[in-house]
Amino acid sequence: MQGGLDGDWDSERVKQLLSNLLTNAVQHGAGKKVGLSVNGEENLVFLEVHNEGPPIRKELRNVPD
């Protein structure tokens, strides 16, 4: 963890977010370790979950190119 992570957080939604992301990573992680990193900047927090499973096909991702 790096940077500041202070904020006005809805704890129940953060719990649900983490639960969904980590459960998905474990289910699709090919039985290998799951990584979680959190980094803060002035007005932003970046959360990244990584597993060793196959990547999500590009057409199924909801992120800009």
C-alpha beads as a LAMMPS data file, in Angstrom:
LAMMPS data file: protein, C-alpha beads

65 atoms
64 bonds

1 atom types
1 bond types

-500.0 500.0 xlo xhi
-500.0 500.0 ylo yhi
-500.0 500.0 zlo zhi

Masses

1 110.0

Atoms # bond

1 1 1 0.000 0.000 0.000
2 1 1 1.274 3.445 -0.911
3 1 1 -0.036 6.995 -0.625
4 1 1 -3.010 8.251 1.322
5 1 1 -6.214 6.247 1.400
6 1 1 -8.269 8.600 3.550
7 1 1 -11.780 9.257 2.316
8 1 1 -15.453 9.187 3.089
9 1 1 -16.109 5.524 2.276
10 1 1 -19.317 3.520 2.406
11 1 1 -17.896 0.563 4.310
12 1 1 -20.608 -1.879 3.211
13 1 1 -20.038 -1.078 -0.475
14 1 1 -16.274 -1.342 -0.076
15 1 1 -16.716 -4.754 1.600
16 1 1 -18.967 -5.894 -1.260
17 1 1 -16.526 -4.575 -3.873
18 1 1 -13.586 -6.394 -2.301
19 1 1 -15.601 -9.554 -1.796
20 1 1 -16.725 -9.604 -5.445
21 1 1 -13.266 -8.875 -6.863
22 1 1 -11.417 -11.344 -4.660
23 1 1 -14.015 -14.108 -5.040
24 1 1 -13.856 -13.742 -8.814
25 1 1 -10.047 -13.756 -8.766
26 1 1 -9.981 -16.935 -6.671
27 1 1 -12.634 -18.678 -8.797
28 1 1 -10.841 -17.886 -12.052
29 1 1 -7.275 -17.955 -10.767
30 1 1 -6.331 -21.465 -11.849
31 1 1 -5.717 -22.424 -8.203
32 1 1 -2.781 -20.027 -7.859
33 1 1 -2.132 -17.022 -5.669
34 1 1 -4.169 -13.824 -5.877
35 1 1 -2.555 -10.405 -5.478
36 1 1 -4.137 -7.203 -4.197
37 1 1 -2.559 -3.760 -4.287
38 1 1 -3.939 -0.389 -3.207
39 1 1 -2.318 2.939 -4.020
40 1 1 -3.524 6.419 -3.184
41 1 1 -2.885 9.775 -4.777
42 1 1 -4.238 13.191 -3.877
43 1 1 -7.883 12.561 -4.884
44 1 1 -7.710 9.010 -6.237
45 1 1 -7.374 5.468 -4.956
46 1 1 -6.282 2.660 -7.264
47 1 1 -7.175 -0.927 -6.404
48 1 1 -5.766 -3.790 -8.449
49 1 1 -6.524 -7.490 -8.153
50 1 1 -4.345 -9.948 -10.073
51 1 1 -4.508 -13.695 -10.501
52 1 1 -2.640 -16.212 -12.637
53 1 1 -5.706 -17.435 -14.522
54 1 1 -6.415 -16.799 -18.188
55 1 1 -7.073 -13.127 -19.064
56 1 1 -10.602 -11.860 -19.674
57 1 1 -11.266 -11.750 -23.407
58 1 1 -11.060 -8.194 -24.769
59 1 1 -14.661 -8.194 -26.024
60 1 1 -15.890 -9.002 -22.492
61 1 1 -13.966 -6.194 -20.788
62 1 1 -15.724 -2.940 -20.048
63 1 1 -12.707 -0.640 -20.305
64 1 1 -11.725 1.870 -22.960
65 1 1 -8.918 0.865 -25.352

Bonds

1 1 1 2
2 1 2 3
3 1 3 4
4 1 4 5
5 1 5 6
6 1 6 7
7 1 7 8
8 1 8 9
9 1 9 10
10 1 10 11
11 1 11 12
12 1 12 13
13 1 13 14
14 1 14 15
15 1 15 16
16 1 16 17
17 1 17 18
18 1 18 19
19 1 19 20
20 1 20 21
21 1 21 22
22 1 22 23
23 1 23 24
24 1 24 25
25 1 25 26
26 1 26 27
27 1 27 28
28 1 28 29
29 1 29 30
30 1 30 31
31 1 31 32
32 1 32 33
33 1 33 34
34 1 34 35
35 1 35 36
36 1 36 37
37 1 37 38
38 1 38 39
39 1 39 40
40 1 40 41
41 1 41 42
42 1 42 43
43 1 43 44
44 1 44 45
45 1 45 46
46 1 46 47
47 1 47 48
48 1 48 49
49 1 49 50
50 1 50 51
51 1 51 52
52 1 52 53
53 1 53 54
54 1 54 55
55 1 55 56
56 1 56 57
57 1 57 58
58 1 58 59
59 1 59 60
60 1 60 61
61 1 61 62
62 1 62 63
63 1 63 64
64 1 64 65
